Amino acid sequence: MAAREATRTSACAAVAVVAVSLACLLAGCGSSATSKRPPTPPTPSGLTITGPGLQVSQPSSQLGQPAWRPEYAHLAQRLKQIGIPPGGQEKFHIHALLRIYVNGLLRPLPADIGLDSANGIESSMHTHDGSGIIHMEAPAPYDYTLGDFFSVWGVKLGPAQVGGLKGYGGNRLHFYLNGKPLSNPAAHVLHKDDSVVIGYGPPNGYPHNPSKFLLSEVDKGEGGLGCGATKKGQKSKSCLAPKAPSAKSKSGAS
């Protein structure tokens, strides 16, 4: 009789253990469930640019179009704030390449970043087309930064922010320089033929070191991209758009 009672007690205890284990599994308790959640990378320290008119909106929803348009309304104020050299009459002229990917899709740079023809504003750091080529020209060598370019563009840039895109690591923002991770992107001094990639989304969904073919073309003055490229023995030509003749000069010539 005692043996039968002991057997019944052991069976009840075993059932209780199974029930508790099943409830714990369904509730997600234990280390196995929490280990599946990757830790959130800490936001890195670094420079976040400031200035009037910087865009903090989400990228344009139109695929194949620039994520953000050039902001001209406050361009003159931002140029004065960052203090880059004035455009024209350059002896120093280099190029860099910038690629921006949002959820695996390339978003081209807009043309005429820094070139506001309506108001006669010409930045020495600018674009001419959607190729991703950044032109930098000055009377003497100058340390242009990626933050300077985004200030000219009018888009907020920081170590964990590009416009309205925020967050660092994981499936959010990543920055690369010539294929290697880039920290503190706004403070990076751009050098000749630098290739910068900004990606938002899974980091395996876009190239980290795209082809530099366009850079080689613009450096050689070929491909229709080399407006300011210089060859040995030739005088440097400005990339800036020529100024339209004034009404006074037109009347004088007639």
C-alpha positions in Angstrom: 0.0 0.0 0.0 2.8 2.4 0.9 4.7 1.5 -2.3 1.5 2.3 -4.4 1.2 5.6 -2.7 4.8 6.5 -3.3 4.5 5.6 -7.0 1.4 7.9 -7.3 3.2 10.8 -5.6 6.2 10.4 -8.0 3.9 10.4 -11.0 2.2 13.6 -9.9 5.5 15.3 -9.3 6.7 14.4 -12.8 3.5 15.8 -14.3 3.9 19.0 -12.4 7.5 19.4 -13.6 6.4 18.9 -17.2 3.6 21.4 -16.8 5.9 24.1 -15.3 8.5 23.5 -18.1 5.9 23.8 -20.8 4.5 27.1 -19.3 8.0 28.5 -19.0 8.7 27.6 -22.7 5.5 29.3 -23.9 6.2 32.4 -21.8 9.7 32.7 -23.3 11.6 32.5 -20.0 15.1 31.3 -19.7 18.3 32.3 -21.5 17.5 30.6 -24.8 14.9 33.2 -25.8 16.8 36.3 -24.7 20.0 35.1 -26.5 18.2 35.5 -29.9 17.8 39.2 -29.5 21.0 41.0 -30.6 22.1 43.8 -28.3 21.4 47.3 -29.6 24.8 48.9 -30.5 25.5 52.1 -28.5 25.2 55.4 -30.3 28.8 56.4 -31.2 30.1 59.8 -30.2 31.0 62.3 -32.9 30.1 65.5 -34.6 26.5 66.4 -35.6 26.4 69.4 -37.9 24.2 72.4 -37.2 22.9 75.3 -39.2 19.7 76.9 -40.6 17.5 75.0 -42.9 19.1 71.5 -42.4 16.6 68.9 -43.5 15.5 66.2 -41.0 12.7 64.7 -43.0 12.5 61.1 -44.2 13.9 60.4 -47.7 11.7 61.0 -50.7 9.4 58.1 -51.3 10.1 58.3 -55.1 12.4 55.5 -55.9 15.3 56.4 -58.2 15.1 60.0 -57.1 17.4 61.8 -54.7 16.6 61.2 -51.0 16.7 65.0 -50.3 16.7 68.0 -52.7 19.3 70.8 -52.3 18.2 73.4 -49.7 18.9 76.8 -51.1 16.8 79.1 -48.9 19.5 79.2 -46.2 22.5 78.2 -48.3 24.3 81.5 -48.0 24.0 81.5 -44.2 25.4 78.0 -44.0 28.3 78.7 -46.3 29.2 81.7 -44.1 28.9 79.4 -41.0 31.2 76.6 -42.3 33.7 79.0 -43.9 34.8 77.0 -46.8 36.8 78.9 -49.5 34.9 80.9 -52.2 34.4 79.3 -55.6 36.2 80.2 -58.8 39.9 80.7 -59.8 40.9 77.4 -58.2 44.3 75.8 -58.2 43.3 73.0 -55.9 40.6 70.7 -57.3 39.8 67.1 -56.1 36.9 64.8 -56.3 35.3 62.2 -54.0 32.4 59.7 -54.5 29.3 59.5 -52.2 26.8 56.6 -52.5 23.7 56.5 -50.3 21.6 53.3 -50.0 18.2 53.1 -48.3 17.0 49.6 -47.7 19.3 48.3 -50.4 18.3 50.8 -53.0 20.7 53.4 -54.4 19.5 57.0 -53.9 21.4 59.3 -56.3 22.7 62.7 -55.2 20.8 65.6 -56.6 22.5 67.8 -59.2 23.6 71.3 -58.4 24.1 70.9 -54.6 25.7 74.2 -53.7 24.9 75.9 -57.0 21.9 78.2 -56.7 21.9 79.9 -60.1 18.7 81.8 -59.3 20.4 83.7 -56.5 23.9 83.7 -57.9 25.3 81.5 -55.1 28.2 79.2 -56.1 29.8 77.0 -53.4 33.3 75.7 -54.0 32.0 72.3 -52.9 29.2 71.1 -55.2 27.7 68.5 -57.5 26.8 68.8 -61.2 24.7 65.7 -61.7 23.5 62.5 -60.0 26.7 60.6 -60.5 27.7 60.9 -56.8 30.8 62.9 -57.7 31.6 65.7 -55.2 33.7 68.5 -56.6 36.0 70.5 -54.3 38.0 73.4 -55.6 39.8 76.2 -53.9 42.7 78.7 -54.4 44.9 76.5 -52.2 44.6 73.1 -50.6 41.8 72.9 -48.1 40.5 70.3 -45.7 36.9 69.9 -46.9 34.9 67.5 -44.7 31.9 65.3 -45.3 30.1 67.5 -42.8 30.8 70.5 -44.9 29.2 68.8 -47.9 26.0 67.9 -46.0 25.9 71.5 -44.7 26.1 72.7 -48.3 23.4 70.2 -49.3 21.2 71.2 -46.4 20.8 67.7 -44.8 21.4 66.9 -41.1 24.4 64.6 -40.6 25.7 63.0 -37.4 27.2 59.7 -36.2 23.7 58.2 -36.0 21.6 60.5 -38.2 21.2 61.4 -41.9 18.2 63.6 -42.5 15.3 61.8 -40.9 17.1 58.4 -40.8 18.2 57.7 -37.3 19.9 54.9 -35.4 23.3 53.2 -35.7 24.2 49.6 -36.4 22.0 46.6 -37.0 19.5 47.3 -39.7 19.9 51.1 -39.4 22.8 53.4 -40.3 26.3 52.3 -41.4 29.1 54.4 -42.8 32.0 53.2 -44.9 35.2 54.8 -46.3 36.9 52.9 -49.1 35.2 49.7 -47.9 36.0 50.1 -44.2 33.7 51.3 -41.4 33.9 55.0 -40.9 33.3 56.5 -37.5 32.4 60.2 -36.9 31.5 60.7 -40.6 30.8 64.5 -40.3 34.3 65.2 -39.2 36.0 63.1 -41.9 38.3 65.1 -44.1 37.7 64.1 -47.8 40.8 63.2 -49.8 41.2 62.7 -53.5 39.3 59.8 -54.8 37.7 58.9 -51.4 34.7 56.6 -51.8 32.1 57.1 -49.0 29.0 54.8 -48.6 26.1 55.5 -46.3 23.7 52.7 -45.9 20.4 52.4 -44.0 19.1 48.9 -43.6 20.7 45.4 -43.4 24.5 45.9 -44.1 24.6 42.9 -46.4 22.1 44.5 -48.7 24.4 47.0 -50.5 28.0 47.4 -51.6 30.5 48.8 -49.1 33.1 49.7 -51.7 31.5 50.4 -55.0 33.5 50.9 -58.3 35.6 54.0 -58.5 35.3 54.1 -62.3 33.5 57.4 -62.3 36.3 58.9 -60.2 38.9 57.8 -62.7 36.9 59.3 -65.5 36.5 62.7 -63.9 40.1 62.8 -62.9 41.1 62.2 -66.6 38.6 64.7 -67.8 36.6 62.1 -69.6 33.0 60.7 -69.6 31.6 64.2 -69.6 32.3 64.5 -65.9 35.7 66.3 -65.8 34.7 70.0 -66.1 37.6 71.0 -63.9 40.1 68.3 -64.4 43.6 69.5 -65.3 46.2 67.8 -67.4 49.9 68.4 -67.3 50.7 71.8 -68.9 47.0 72.9 -69.0 45.4 75.7 -67.0 42.8 74.7 -64.4 39.2 75.4 -65.5 36.5 76.1 -62.9 33.7 73.6 -62.5 31.3 76.4 -61.5 28.5 77.4 -63.8 29.4 80.5 -65.8 27.7 83.7 -64.7 24.9 85.0 -66.9 25.7 88.4 -68.4 23.9 91.3 -66.7 21.3 93.3 -68.3 23.7 96.3 -68.4 26.4 94.3 -70.2 23.8 93.1 -72.7 22.6 96.6 -73.4 26.2 97.8 -73.8 26.9 95.1 -76.4 23.9 95.9 -78.5 
